[in-house]
Amino acid sequence: MYLLLLLLSVITLAHHSVAAETATLIIRVDNITEERGMIAYKLFDSEAAYRSRTKTIRSGFAPIHALACTIDIEGLQPGRYAAVFYHDRNNNKKLDHGLFHIPTEPAAFSNHAQPRFGPPAFEDAAFDIHAGENPVHVELQ
């Protein structure tokens, strides 16, 4: 019986220490000019994933309220990440492009990284998160 109680105590402590080590990303997206549509996001945890644009660890669409959007992403491991955002104005679930493949919908990269003839490098868009809550601010361009 003593061994069973000891085992349960160890499991409980391990569970709490793992849970305490996770991070929550709280992203506020501003500079939204209209209420229609959604804010799309993709979160990457490595340079290779970021370059692929398809190997996201989290992605989705978040609603717009009062010309702003807050995205909470929980259960992340502390580390280095980069993110891409765009305002999907017409709800077609893709970033629309015009001439020369220039986006026609407002977009942004984490860390206020600016595109120059293509997306910024991972290191320019990358940011570190730690255990607990991590606020990030993004402004659409």
N, CA, C and O atoms as CSV, one atom per row, in Angstrom:
chain,resi,resn,atom,element,x,y,z
A,1,MET,N,N,0.824,-1.179,0.000
A,1,MET,CA,C,0.000,0.000,0.000
A,1,MET,C,C,0.881,1.261,0.000
A,1,MET,O,O,0.612,2.219,-0.724
A,2,TYR,N,N,1.934,1.240,0.823
A,2,TYR,CA,C,2.853,2.368,0.887
A,2,TYR,C,C,3.472,2.632,-0.483
A,2,TYR,O,O,3.589,3.786,-0.896
A,3,LEU,N,N,3.864,1.587,-1.180
A,3,LEU,CA,C,4.473,1.713,-2.499
A,3,LEU,C,C,3.489,2.322,-3.493
A,3,LEU,O,O,3.884,3.149,-4.315
A,4,LEU,N,N,2.234,1.938,-3.436
A,4,LEU,CA,C,1.211,2.484,-4.320
A,4,LEU,C,C,1.032,3.975,-4.064
A,4,LEU,O,O,0.945,4.754,-5.013
A,5,LEU,N,N,0.976,4.383,-2.805
A,5,LEU,CA,C,0.835,5.804,-2.479
A,5,LEU,C,C,2.056,6.594,-2.943
A,5,LEU,O,O,1.926,7.704,-3.460
A,6,LEU,N,N,3.228,6.020,-2.756
A,6,LEU,CA,C,4.446,6.682,-3.209
A,6,LEU,C,C,4.435,6.855,-4.729
A,6,LEU,O,O,4.796,7.920,-5.228
A,7,LEU,N,N,4.038,5.847,-5.451
A,7,LEU,CA,C,3.963,5.902,-6.910
A,7,LEU,C,C,2.972,6.963,-7.362
A,7,LEU,O,O,3.264,7.742,-8.270
A,8,LEU,N,N,1.805,6.999,-6.737
A,8,LEU,CA,C,0.807,8.014,-7.088
A,8,LEU,C,C,1.325,9.420,-6.803
A,8,LEU,O,O,1.055,10.338,-7.579
A,9,SER,N,N,2.046,9.608,-5.733
A,9,SER,CA,C,2.617,10.912,-5.398
A,9,SER,C,C,3.636,11.343,-6.445
A,9,SER,O,O,3.645,12.502,-6.862
A,10,VAL,N,N,4.480,10.437,-6.867
A,10,VAL,CA,C,5.494,10.739,-7.883
A,10,VAL,C,C,4.829,11.101,-9.205
A,10,VAL,O,O,5.237,12.059,-9.861
A,11,ILE,N,N,3.816,10.350,-9.597
A,11,ILE,CA,C,3.099,10.632,-10.844
A,11,ILE,C,C,2.436,12.002,-10.776
A,11,ILE,O,O,2.500,12.768,-11.737
A,12,THR,N,N,1.804,12.318,-9.656
A,12,THR,CA,C,1.150,13.611,-9.493
A,12,THR,C,C,2.154,14.751,-9.561
A,12,THR,O,O,1.909,15.751,-10.236
A,13,LEU,N,N,3.285,14.614,-8.870
A,13,LEU,CA,C,4.316,15.647,-8.922
A,13,LEU,C,C,4.883,15.803,-10.320
A,13,LEU,O,O,5.122,16.926,-10.763
A,14,ALA,N,N,5.099,14.718,-11.014
A,14,ALA,CA,C,5.614,14.777,-12.381
A,14,ALA,C,C,4.623,15.486,-13.287
A,14,ALA,O,O,5.017,16.301,-14.122
A,15,HIS,N,N,3.355,15.188,-13.133
A,15,HIS,CA,C,2.320,15.820,-13.951
A,15,HIS,C,C,2.313,17.328,-13.709
A,15,HIS,O,O,2.244,18.103,-14.662
A,16,HIS,N,N,2.382,17.754,-12.448
A,16,HIS,CA,C,2.353,19.175,-12.139
A,16,HIS,C,C,3.604,19.877,-12.628
A,16,HIS,O,O,3.519,21.021,-13.074
A,17,SER,N,N,4.744,19.246,-12.562
A,17,SER,CA,C,5.962,19.902,-13.030
A,17,SER,C,C,5.961,20.027,-14.543
A,17,SER,O,O,6.459,21.022,-15.068
A,18,VAL,N,N,5.422,19.057,-15.258
A,18,VAL,CA,C,5.319,19.156,-16.712
A,18,VAL,C,C,4.330,20.246,-17.081
A,18,VAL,O,O,4.602,21.054,-17.969
A,19,ALA,N,N,3.173,20.281,-16.404
A,19,ALA,CA,C,2.162,21.291,-16.693
A,19,ALA,C,C,2.710,22.685,-16.416
A,19,ALA,O,O,2.407,23.623,-17.154
A,20,ALA,N,N,3.509,22.834,-15.365
A,20,ALA,CA,C,4.059,24.131,-15.012
A,20,ALA,C,C,5.093,24.595,-16.027
A,20,ALA,O,O,5.341,25.796,-16.134
A,21,GLU,N,N,5.690,23.703,-16.756
A,21,GLU,CA,C,6.721,24.058,-17.718
A,21,GLU,C,C,6.163,24.450,-19.079
A,21,GLU,O,O,6.925,24.892,-19.939
A,22,THR,N,N,4.874,24.306,-19.303
A,22,THR,CA,C,4.320,24.677,-20.602
A,22,THR,C,C,4.112,26.183,-20.678
A,22,THR,O,O,4.062,26.880,-19.664
A,23,ALA,N,N,3.996,26.649,-21.886
A,23,ALA,CA,C,3.848,28.078,-22.139
A,23,ALA,C,C,2.524,28.353,-22.829
A,23,ALA,O,O,1.993,27.519,-23.563
A,24,THR,N,N,2.012,29.535,-22.576
A,24,THR,CA,C,0.824,30.034,-23.264
A,24,THR,C,C,1.229,31.281,-24.027
A,24,THR,O,O,1.844,32.191,-23.471
A,25,LEU,N,N,0.883,31.315,-25.291
A,25,LEU,CA,C,1.159,32.452,-26.147
A,25,LEU,C,C,-0.129,33.261,-26.264
A,25,LEU,O,O,-1.156,32.728,-26.684
A,26,ILE,N,N,-0.088,34.515,-25.904
A,26,ILE,CA,C,-1.254,35.396,-25.992
A,26,ILE,C,C,-0.924,36.460,-27.028
A,26,ILE,O,O,-0.163,37.391,-26.761
A,27,ILE,N,N,-1.505,36.310,-28.212
A,27,ILE,CA,C,-1.179,37.171,-29.346
A,27,ILE,C,C,-2.300,38.180,-29.553
A,27,ILE,O,O,-3.468,37.815,-29.687
A,28,ARG,N,N,-1.928,39.448,-29.577
A,28,ARG,CA,C,-2.903,40.494,-29.900
A,28,ARG,C,C,-2.561,41.021,-31.287
A,28,ARG,O,O,-1.445,41.472,-31.544
A,29,VAL,N,N,-3.548,40.953,-32.173
A,29,VAL,CA,C,-3.385,41.436,-33.539
A,29,VAL,C,C,-4.149,42.744,-33.664
A,29,VAL,O,O,-5.353,42.795,-33.415
A,30,ASP,N,N,-3.442,43.807,-34.053
A,30,ASP,CA,C,-4.037,45.138,-34.215
A,30,ASP,C,C,-3.868,45.620,-35.646
A,30,ASP,O,O,-3.345,44.918,-36.512
A,31,ASN,N,N,-4.330,46.844,-35.860
A,31,ASN,CA,C,-4.317,47.487,-37.173
A,31,ASN,C,C,-5.229,46.744,-38.150
A,31,ASN,O,O,-4.931,46.631,-39.338
A,32,ILE,N,N,-6.335,46.246,-37.627
A,32,ILE,CA,C,-7.363,45.599,-38.452
A,32,ILE,C,C,-8.323,46.696,-38.870
A,32,ILE,O,O,-8.822,47.438,-38.024
A,33,THR,N,N,-8.587,46.809,-40.157
A,33,THR,CA,C,-9.362,47.943,-40.666
A,33,THR,C,C,-10.846,47.657,-40.877
A,33,THR,O,O,-11.630,48.576,-41.115
A,34,GLU,N,N,-11.229,46.388,-40.789
A,34,GLU,CA,C,-12.654,46.061,-40.939
A,34,GLU,C,C,-12.993,44.788,-40.190
A,34,GLU,O,O,-12.136,43.931,-39.978
A,35,GLU,N,N,-14.261,44.671,-39.787
A,35,GLU,CA,C,-14.714,43.555,-38.962
A,35,GLU,C,C,-14.906,42.246,-39.736
A,35,GLU,O,O,-14.806,41.166,-39.155
A,36,ARG,N,N,-15.175,42.334,-41.019
A,36,ARG,CA,C,-15.487,41.101,-41.756
A,36,ARG,C,C,-14.261,40.211,-41.888
A,36,ARG,O,O,-13.123,40.681,-41.884
A,37,GLY,N,N,-14.520,38.922,-42.005
A,37,GLY,CA,C,-13.441,37.960,-42.160
A,37,GLY,C,C,-12.901,37.475,-40.827
A,37,GLY,O,O,-13.506,37.691,-39.777
A,38,MET,N,N,-11.750,36.816,-40.887
A,38,MET,CA,C,-11.088,36.239,-39.720
A,38,MET,C,C,-9.588,36.521,-39.818
A,38,MET,O,O,-9.073,36.869,-40.880
A,39,ILE,N,N,-8.911,36.366,-38.699
A,39,ILE,CA,C,-7.449,36.448,-38.687
A,39,ILE,C,C,-6.909,35.023,-38.731
A,39,ILE,O,O,-7.195,34.206,-37.855
A,40,ALA,N,N,-6.135,34.745,-39.755
A,40,ALA,CA,C,-5.501,33.428,-39.901
A,40,ALA,C,C,-4.112,33.497,-39.270
A,40,ALA,O,O,-3.436,34.524,-39.332
A,41,TYR,N,N,-3.702,32.386,-38.665
A,41,TYR,CA,C,-2.367,32.344,-38.073
A,41,TYR,C,C,-1.743,30.975,-38.298
A,41,TYR,O,O,-2.428,29.956,-38.389
A,42,LYS,N,N,-0.406,30.990,-38.384
A,42,LYS,CA,C,0.399,29.777,-38.465
A,42,LYS,C,C,1.587,29.968,-37.542
A,42,LYS,O,O,2.278,30.986,-37.607
A,43,LEU,N,N,1.823,28.985,-36.683
A,43,LEU,CA,C,2.923,29.042,-35.735
A,43,LEU,C,C,3.920,27.939,-36.068
A,43,LEU,O,O,3.544,26.783,-36.266
A,44,PHE,N,N,5.197,28.312,-36.126
A,44,PHE,CA,C,6.272,27.393,-36.499
A,44,PHE,C,C,7.290,27.309,-35.374
A,44,PHE,O,O,7.549,28.297,-34.685
A,45,ASP,N,N,7.871,26.115,-35.188
A,45,ASP,CA,C,8.844,25.928,-34.114
A,45,ASP,C,C,10.262,25.663,-34.600
A,45,ASP,O,O,11.131,25.296,-33.808
A,46,SER,N,N,10.503,25.846,-35.901
A,46,SER,CA,C,11.861,25.670,-36.425
A,46,SER,C,C,11.996,26.406,-37.750
A,46,SER,O,O,11.004,26.744,-38.396
A,47,GLU,N,N,13.227,26.643,-38.135
A,47,GLU,CA,C,13.482,27.308,-39.412
A,47,GLU,C,C,12.987,26.457,-40.585
A,47,GLU,O,O,12.413,26.983,-41.539
A,48,ALA,N,N,13.210,25.146,-40.512
A,48,ALA,CA,C,12.770,24.261,-41.602
A,48,ALA,C,C,11.244,24.281,-41.741
A,48,ALA,O,O,10.720,24.329,-42.854
A,49,ALA,N,N,10.545,24.245,-40.625
A,49,ALA,CA,C,9.080,24.292,-40.667
A,49,ALA,C,C,8.604,25.632,-41.210
A,49,ALA,O,O,7.665,25.685,-42.003
A,50,TYR,N,N,9.246,26.706,-40.788
A,50,TYR,CA,C,8.892,28.054,-41.244
A,50,TYR,C,C,9.088,28.191,-42.752
A,50,TYR,O,O,8.243,28.758,-43.445
A,51,ARG,N,N,10.191,27.676,-43.248
A,51,ARG,CA,C,10.439,27.737,-44.703
A,51,ARG,C,C,9.417,26.933,-45.482
A,51,ARG,O,O,9.039,27.324,-46.586
A,52,SER,N,N,8.961,25.817,-44.930
A,52,SER,CA,C,8.002,24.966,-45.644
A,52,SER,C,C,6.628,25.603,-45.715
A,52,SER,O,O,5.868,25.334,-46.645
A,53,ARG,N,N,6.295,26.451,-44.738
A,53,ARG,CA,C,4.987,27.108,-44.603
A,53,ARG,C,C,3.846,26.117,-44.365
A,53,ARG,O,O,2.703,26.538,-44.192
A,54,THR,N,N,4.127,24.817,-44.353
A,54,THR,CA,C,3.062,23.828,-44.151
A,54,THR,C,C,3.246,23.027,-42.868
A,54,THR,O,O,2.292,22.404,-42.402
A,55,LYS,N,N,4.417,23.024,-42.293
A,55,LYS,CA,C,4.690,22.204,-41.101
A,55,LYS,C,C,4.466,23.019,-39.834
A,55,LYS,O,O,5.387,23.232,-39.047
A,56,THR,N,N,3.238,23.469,-39.651
A,56,THR,CA,C,2.924,24.282,-38.483
A,56,THR,C,C,2.733,23.398,-37.261
A,56,THR,O,O,2.341,22.237,-37.376
A,57,ILE,N,N,3.015,23.959,-36.088
A,57,ILE,CA,C,2.669,23.232,-34.873
A,57,ILE,C,C,1.289,23.652,-34.386
A,57,ILE,O,O,0.623,22.902,-33.673
A,58,ARG,N,N,0.859,24.851,-34.773
A,58,ARG,CA,C,-0.498,25.314,-34.510
A,58,ARG,C,C,-0.892,26.260,-35.630
A,58,ARG,O,O,-0.072,27.038,-36.116
A,59,SER,N,N,-2.137,26.189,-36.031
A,59,SER,CA,C,-2.666,27.127,-37.018
A,59,SER,C,C,-4.168,27.199,-36.837
A,59,SER,O,O,-4.773,26.331,-36.207
A,60,GLY,N,N,-4.752,28.223,-37.385
A,60,GLY,CA,C,-6.198,28.343,-37.285
A,60,GLY,C,C,-6.679,29.709,-37.709
A,60,GLY,O,O,-5.943,30.502,-38.296
A,61,PHE,N,N,-7.936,29.962,-37.395
A,61,PHE,CA,C,-8.597,31.211,-37.721
A,61,PHE,C,C,-9.269,31.729,-36.453
A,61,PHE,O,O,-9.916,30.970,-35.733
A,62,ALA,N,N,-9.114,33.019,-36.186
A,62,ALA,CA,C,-9.669,33.619,-34.980
A,62,ALA,C,C,-10.589,34.774,-35.356
A,62,ALA,O,O,-10.321,35.492,-36.319
A,63,PRO,N,N,-11.665,34.955,-34.609
A,63,PRO,CA,C,-12.616,36.028,-34.920
A,63,PRO,C,C,-12.067,37.417,-34.581
A,63,PRO,O,O,-11.181,37.571,-33.740
A,64,ILE,N,N,-12.614,38.398,-35.251
A,64,ILE,CA,C,-12.259,39.801,-35.030
A,64,ILE,C,C,-13.353,40.433,-34.173
A,64,ILE,O,O,-14.543,40.255,-34.436
A,65,HIS,N,N,-12.938,41.173,-33.147
A,65,HIS,CA,C,-13.876,41.899,-32.285
A,65,HIS,C,C,-13.351,43.317,-32.088
A,65,HIS,O,O,-12.227,43.514,-31.627
A,66,ALA,N,N,-14.168,44.294,-32.438
A,66,ALA,CA,C,-13.808,45.705,-32.253
A,66,ALA,C,C,-12.464,46.038,-32.914
A,66,ALA,O,O,-11.620,46.714,-32.325
A,67,LEU,N,N,-12.286,45.561,-34.121
A,67,LEU,CA,C,-11.088,45.808,-34.922
A,67,LEU,C,C,-9.796,45.338,-34.263
A,67,LEU,O,O,-8.728,45.911,-34.474
A,68,ALA,N,N,-9.915,44.286,-33.463
A,68,ALA,CA,C,-8.744,43.650,-32.846
A,68,ALA,C,C,-9.017,42.160,-32.726
A,68,ALA,O,O,-10.155,41.712,-32.860
A,69,CYS,N,N,-7.983,41.416,-32.478
A,69,CYS,CA,C,-8.113,39.968,-32.360
A,69,CYS,C,C,-7.100,39.478,-31.334
A,69,CYS,O,O,-5.939,39.888,-31.346
A,70,THR,N,N,-7.548,38.602,-30.455
A,70,THR,CA,C,-6.650,37.984,-29.494
A,70,THR,C,C,-6.668,36.475,-29.720
A,70,THR,O,O,-7.730,35.856,-29.787
A,71,ILE,N,N,-5.491,35.903,-29.834
A,71,ILE,CA,C,-5.330,34.471,-30.073
A,71,ILE,C,C,-4.561,33.883,-28.906
A,71,ILE,O,O,-3.428,34.286,-28.647
A,72,ASP,N,N,-5.160,32.939,-28.200
A,72,ASP,CA,C,-4.483,32.249,-27.099
A,72,ASP,C,C,-4.083,30.853,-27.569
A,72,ASP,O,O,-4.926,30.074,-28.014
A,73,ILE,N,N,-2.807,30.547,-27.469
A,73,ILE,CA,C,-2.301,29.226,-27.832
A,73,ILE,C,C,-1.656,28.637,-26.587
A,73,ILE,O,O,-0.630,29.131,-26.119
A,74,GLU,N,N,-2.255,27.587,-26.055
A,74,GLU,CA,C,-1.805,26.984,-24.805
A,74,GLU,C,C,-1.047,25.684,-25.049
A,74,GLU,O,O,-1.112,25.100,-26.131
A,75,GLY,N,N,-0.330,25.249,-24.024
A,75,GLY,CA,C,0.323,23.948,-24.049
A,75,GLY,C,C,1.569,23.875,-24.907
A,75,GLY,O,O,1.936,22.796,-25.372
A,76,LEU,N,N,2.222,24.997,-25.125
A,76,LEU,CA,C,3.455,25.009,-25.917
A,76,LEU,C,C,4.658,24.723,-25.029
A,76,LEU,O,O,4.647,24.997,-23.829
A,77,GLN,N,N,5.679,24.176,-25.637
A,77,GLN,CA,C,6.942,23.989,-24.933
A,77,GLN,C,C,7.739,25.288,-25.038
A,77,GLN,O,O,7.753,25.909,-26.100
A,78,PRO,N,N,8.395,25.708,-23.972
A,78,PRO,CA,C,9.263,26.881,-24.084
A,78,PRO,C,C,10.268,26.677,-25.214
A,78,PRO,O,O,10.768,25.571,-25.418
A,79,GLY,N,N,10.559,27.751,-25.945
A,79,GLY,CA,C,11.492,27.646,-27.062
A,79,GLY,C,C,11.373,28.832,-27.996
A,79,GLY,O,O,10.831,29.880,-27.645
A,80,ARG,N,N,11.895,28.637,-29.197
A,80,ARG,CA,C,11.934,29.691,-30.218
A,80,ARG,C,C,10.879,29.391,-31.276
A,80,ARG,O,O,10.787,28.269,-31.775
A,81,TYR,N,N,10.086,30.401,-31.613
A,81,TYR,CA,C,8.978,30.248,-32.548
A,81,TYR,C,C,8.947,31.435,-33.507
A,81,TYR,O,O,9.556,32.473,-33.252
A,82,ALA,N,N,8.229,31.263,-34.609
A,82,ALA,CA,C,7.919,32.354,-35.533
A,82,ALA,C,C,6.483,32.146,-35.987
A,82,ALA,O,O,5.991,31.018,-36.028
A,83,ALA,N,N,5.818,33.242,-36.326
A,83,ALA,CA,C,4.409,33.143,-36.719
A,83,ALA,C,C,4.112,34.055,-37.898
A,83,ALA,O,O,4.781,35.064,-38.122
A,84,VAL,N,N,3.089,33.667,-38.641
A,84,VAL,CA,C,2.595,34.415,-39.785
A,84,VAL,C,C,1.104,34.649,-39.560
A,84,VAL,O,O,0.394,33.768,-39.075
A,85,PHE,N,N,0.640,35.843,-39.917
A,85,PHE,CA,C,-0.763,36.200,-39.746
A,85,PHE,C,C,-1.275,36.875,-41.015
A,85,PHE,O,O,-0.507,37.519,-41.730
A,86,TYR,N,N,-2.557,36.730,-41.293
A,86,TYR,CA,C,-3.181,37.537,-42.337
A,86,TYR,C,C,-4.669,37.686,-42.058
A,86,TYR,O,O,-5.282,36.861,-41.381
A,87,HIS,N,N,-5.232,38.760,-42.600
A,87,HIS,CA,C,-6.661,39.037,-42.451
A,87,HIS,C,C,-7.377,38.422,-43.651
A,87,HIS,O,O,-7.351,38.972,-44.752
A,88,ASP,N,N,-8.001,37.300,-43.430
A,88,ASP,CA,C,-8.751,36.612,-44.483
A,88,ASP,C,C,-10.102,37.320,-44.641
A,88,ASP,O,O,-11.118,36.869,-44.113
A,89,ARG,N,N,-10.092,38.413,-45.362
A,89,ARG,CA,C,-11.272,39.276,-45.487
A,89,ARG,C,C,-12.474,38.568,-46.102
A,89,ARG,O,O,-13.615,38.818,-45.713
A,90,ASN,N,N,-12.213,37.685,-47.061
A,90,ASN,CA,C,-13.325,37.044,-47.770
A,90,ASN,C,C,-13.591,35.610,-47.302
A,90,ASN,O,O,-14.352,34.883,-47.940
A,91,ASN,N,N,-12.978,35.206,-46.208
A,91,ASN,CA,C,-13.194,33.875,-45.620
A,91,ASN,C,C,-12.981,32.712,-46.586
A,91,ASN,O,O,-13.674,31.698,-46.504
A,92,ASN,N,N,-12.020,32.859,-47.504
A,92,ASN,CA,C,-11.748,31.758,-48.428
A,92,ASN,C,C,-10.622,30.848,-47.939
A,92,ASN,O,O,-10.191,29.949,-48.660
A,93,LYS,N,N,-10.149,31.083,-46.719
A,93,LYS,CA,C,-9.143,30.245,-46.049
A,93,LYS,C,C,-7.793,30.225,-46.768
A,93,LYS,O,O,-7.043,29.254,-46.669
A,94,LYS,N,N,-7.490,31.310,-47.493
A,94,LYS,CA,C,-6.173,31.421,-48.115
A,94,LYS,C,C,-5.802,32.897,-48.242
A,94,LYS,O,O,-6.674,33.765,-48.293
A,95,LEU,N,N,-4.510,33.166,-48.292
A,95,LEU,CA,C,-4.022,34.521,-48.481
A,95,LEU,C,C,-4.100,34.838,-49.969
A,95,LEU,O,O,-3.454,34.181,-50.785
A,96,ASP,N,N,-4.885,35.838,-50.314
A,96,ASP,CA,C,-5.054,36.216,-51.718
A,96,ASP,C,C,-3.869,37.054,-52.178
A,96,ASP,O,O,-3.333,37.862,-51.420
A,97,HIS,N,N,-3.467,36.851,-53.436
A,97,HIS,CA,C,-2.325,37.543,-54.018
A,97,HIS,C,C,-2.737,38.254,-55.298
A,97,HIS,O,O,-3.701,37.871,-55.962
A,98,GLY,N,N,-1.985,39.294,-55.628
A,98,GLY,CA,C,-2.186,40.023,-56.869
A,98,GLY,C,C,-0.978,39.872,-57.771
A,98,GLY,O,O,-0.308,38.839,-57.794
A,99,LEU,N,N,-0.726,40.928,-58.505
A,99,LEU,CA,C,0.387,40.970,-59.444
A,99,LEU,C,C,1.716,40.727,-58.717
A,99,LEU,O,O,1.927,41.245,-57.620
A,100,PHE,N,N,2.591,39.955,-59.315
A,100,PHE,CA,C,3.904,39.613,-58.758
A,100,PHE,C,C,3.799,38.889,-57.418
A,100,PHE,O,O,4.723,38.937,-56.606
A,101,HIS,N,N,2.687,38.230,-57.193
A,101,HIS,CA,C,2.443,37.425,-55.988
A,101,HIS,C,C,2.457,38.267,-54.705
A,101,HIS,O,O,2.761,37.755,-53.627
A,102,ILE,N,N,2.129,39.551,-54.826
A,102,ILE,CA,C,2.058,40.444,-53.668
A,102,ILE,C,C,0.700,40.240,-52.996
A,102,ILE,O,O,-0.327,40.275,-53.674
A,103,PRO,N,N,0.673,40.028,-51.683
A,103,PRO,CA,C,-0.606,39.803,-50.993
A,103,PRO,C,C,-1.563,40.983,-51.146
A,103,PRO,O,O,-1.154,42.141,-51.066
A,104,THR,N,N,-2.828,40.678,-51.364
A,104,THR,CA,C,-3.859,41.713,-51.450
A,104,THR,C,C,-4.651,41.801,-50.149
A,104,THR,O,O,-5.550,42.634,-50.029
A,105,GLU,N,N,-4.334,40.960,-49.184
A,105,GLU,CA,C,-4.955,41.026,-47.869
A,105,GLU,C,C,-3.863,41.392,-46.864
A,105,GLU,O,O,-2.717,40.967,-47.011
A,106,PRO,N,N,-4.216,42.183,-45.840
A,106,PRO,CA,C,-3.213,42.581,-44.848
A,106,PRO,C,C,-2.569,41.366,-44.175
A,106,PRO,O,O,-3.243,40.386,-43.858
A,107,ALA,N,N,-1.263,41.449,-43.966
A,107,ALA,CA,C,-0.519,40.331,-43.377
A,107,ALA,C,C,0.549,40.876,-42.441
A,107,ALA,O,O,0.867,42.065,-42.460
A,108,ALA,N,N,1.094,39.988,-41.624
A,108,ALA,CA,C,2.176,40.373,-40.707
A,108,ALA,C,C,2.961,39.141,-40.290
A,108,ALA,O,O,2.475,38.012,-40.363
A,109,PHE,N,N,4.179,39.389,-39.853
A,109,PHE,CA,C,5.047,38.363,-39.303
A,109,PHE,C,C,5.339,38.714,-37.855
A,109,PHE,O,O,5.322,39.883,-37.471
A,110,SER,N,N,5.604,37.702,-37.065
A,110,SER,CA,C,5.965,37.940,-35.669
A,110,SER,C,C,7.253,38.740,-35.587
A,110,SER,O,O,8.020,38.823,-36.547
A,111,ASN,N,N,7.470,39.321,-34.424
A,111,ASN,CA,C,8.667,40.106,-34.141
A,111,ASN,C,C,8.756,41.338,-35.041
A,111,ASN,O,O,9.835,41.904,-35.214
A,112,HIS,N,N,7.635,41.749,-35.608
A,112,HIS,CA,C,7.549,42.909,-36.505
A,112,HIS,C,C,8.502,42.787,-37.695
A,112,HIS,O,O,8.956,43.796,-38.234
A,113,ALA,N,N,8.802,41.556,-38.103
A,113,ALA,CA,C,9.697,41.321,-39.244
A,113,ALA,C,C,9.020,41.792,-40.526
A,113,ALA,O,O,7.826,41.574,-40.731
A,114,GLN,N,N,9.798,42.438,-41.378
A,114,GLN,CA,C,9.268,43.003,-42.618
A,114,GLN,C,C,9.690,42.171,-43.832
A,114,GLN,O,O,10.860,41.815,-43.967
A,115,PRO,N,N,8.740,41.867,-44.704
A,115,PRO,CA,C,9.090,41.129,-45.929
A,115,PRO,C,C,9.825,42.039,-46.914
A,115,PRO,O,O,9.509,43.221,-47.050
A,116,ARG,N,N,10.795,41.466,-47.584
A,116,ARG,CA,C,11.523,42.170,-48.654
A,116,ARG,C,C,11.712,41.178,-49.787
A,116,ARG,O,O,12.564,40.293,-49.718
A,117,PHE,N,N,10.920,41.331,-50.818
A,117,PHE,CA,C,10.960,40.416,-51.960
A,117,PHE,C,C,10.729,38.976,-51.511
A,117,PHE,O,O,11.371,38.051,-52.010
A,118,GLY,N,N,9.825,38.799,-50.584
A,118,GLY,CA,C,9.513,37.487,-50.036
A,118,GLY,C,C,9.427,37.569,-48.528
A,118,GLY,O,O,9.658,38.629,-47.946
A,119,PRO,N,N,9.097,36.463,-47.894
A,119,PRO,CA,C,8.963,36.478,-46.438
A,119,PRO,C,C,10.302,36.712,-45.749
A,119,PRO,O,O,11.350,36.358,-46.288
A,120,PRO,N,N,10.271,37.311,-44.553
A,120,PRO,CA,C,11.525,37.502,-43.811
A,120,PRO,C,C,12.111,36.173,-43.370
A,120,PRO,O,O,11.412,35.160,-43.327
A,121,ALA,N,N,13.375,36.179,-43.050
A,121,ALA,CA,C,14.053,34.980,-42.555
A,121,ALA,C,C,13.470,34.582,-41.199
A,121,ALA,O,O,12.930,35.419,-40.475
A,122,PHE,N,N,13.585,33.312,-40.869
A,122,PHE,CA,C,13.093,32.796,-39.599
A,122,PHE,C,C,13.669,33.597,-38.429
A,122,PHE,O,O,12.931,33.981,-37.521
A,123,GLU,N,N,14.965,33.848,-38.444
A,123,GLU,CA,C,15.605,34.565,-37.329
A,123,GLU,C,C,15.056,35.972,-37.167
A,123,GLU,O,O,15.026,36.493,-36.052
A,124,ASP,N,N,14.618,36.602,-38.261
A,124,ASP,CA,C,14.036,37.941,-38.159
A,124,ASP,C,C,12.648,37.896,-37.526
A,124,ASP,O,O,12.257,38.824,-36.818
A,125,ALA,N,N,11.910,36.830,-37.777
A,125,ALA,CA,C,10.542,36.697,-37.253
A,125,ALA,C,C,10.494,35.952,-35.922
A,125,ALA,O,O,9.454,35.936,-35.264
A,126,ALA,N,N,11.592,35.342,-35.520
A,126,ALA,CA,C,11.594,34.462,-34.349
A,126,ALA,C,C,11.527,35.238,-33.035
A,126,ALA,O,O,12.003,36.368,-32.926
A,127,PHE,N,N,10.924,34.595,-32.054
A,127,PHE,CA,C,10.833,35.124,-30.696
A,127,PHE,C,C,10.881,33.945,-29.737
A,127,PHE,O,O,10.535,32.822,-30.105
A,128,ASP,N,N,11.306,34.201,-28.515
A,128,ASP,CA,C,11.413,33.154,-27.497
A,128,ASP,C,C,10.215,33.224,-26.572
A,128,ASP,O,O,9.741,34.306,-26.227
A,129,ILE,N,N,9.728,32.050,-26.172
A,129,ILE,CA,C,8.699,32.003,-25.149
A,129,ILE,C,C,9.203,31.149,-23.990
A,129,ILE,O,O,10.006,30.232,-24.163
A,130,HIS,N,N,8.708,31.478,-22.821
A,130,HIS,CA,C,9.120,30.819,-21.589
A,130,HIS,C,C,7.891,30.218,-20.923
A,130,HIS,O,O,6.768,30.499,-21.342
A,131,ALA,N,N,8.077,29.416,-19.917
A,131,ALA,CA,C,6.956,28.834,-19.182
A,131,ALA,C,C,6.061,29.954,-18.667
A,131,ALA,O,O,6.542,31.009,-18.252
A,132,GLY,N,N,4.749,29.710,-18.700
A,132,GLY,CA,C,3.791,30.717,-18.260
A,132,GLY,C,C,3.218,31.474,-19.447
A,132,GLY,O,O,3.239,30.990,-20.579
A,133,GLU,N,N,2.706,32.671,-19.174
A,133,GLU,CA,C,2.076,33.479,-20.223
A,133,GLU,C,C,3.103,34.347,-20.936
A,133,GLU,O,O,3.988,34.932,-20.312
A,134,ASN,N,N,2.967,34.417,-22.259
A,134,ASN,CA,C,3.884,35.175,-23.096
A,134,ASN,C,C,3.085,36.062,-24.038
A,134,ASN,O,O,2.552,35.571,-25.033
A,135,PRO,N,N,2.989,37.361,-23.748
A,135,PRO,CA,C,2.249,38.252,-24.650
A,135,PRO,C,C,3.078,38.600,-25.888
A,135,PRO,O,O,4.287,38.816,-25.807
A,136,VAL,N,N,2.401,38.647,-27.024
A,136,VAL,CA,C,3.027,39.032,-28.296
A,136,VAL,C,C,2.074,39.996,-28.983
A,136,VAL,O,O,0.863,39.777,-28.991
A,137,HIS,N,N,2.621,41.070,-29.562
A,137,HIS,CA,C,1.817,42.057,-30.266
A,137,HIS,C,C,2.185,42.044,-31.745
A,137,HIS,O,O,3.362,42.020,-32.105
A,138,VAL,N,N,1.160,42.060,-32.599
A,138,VAL,CA,C,1.358,42.041,-34.046
A,138,VAL,C,C,0.486,43.122,-34.662
A,138,VAL,O,O,-0.661,43.308,-34.256
A,139,GLU,N,N,1.028,43.832,-35.640
A,139,GLU,CA,C,0.234,44.812,-36.392
A,139,GLU,C,C,0.222,44.426,-37.849
A,139,GLU,O,O,1.270,44.266,-38.476
A,140,LEU,N,N,-0.980,44.277,-38.383
A,140,LEU,CA,C,-1.106,43.946,-39.804
A,140,LEU,C,C,-0.629,45.116,-40.657
A,140,LEU,O,O,-0.762,46.279,-40.276
A,141,GLN,N,N,-0.073,44.786,-41.814
A,141,GLN,CA,C,0.415,45.793,-42.764
A,141,GLN,C,C,-0.442,45.776,-44.006
A,141,GLN,O,O,-0.200,46.549,-44.933
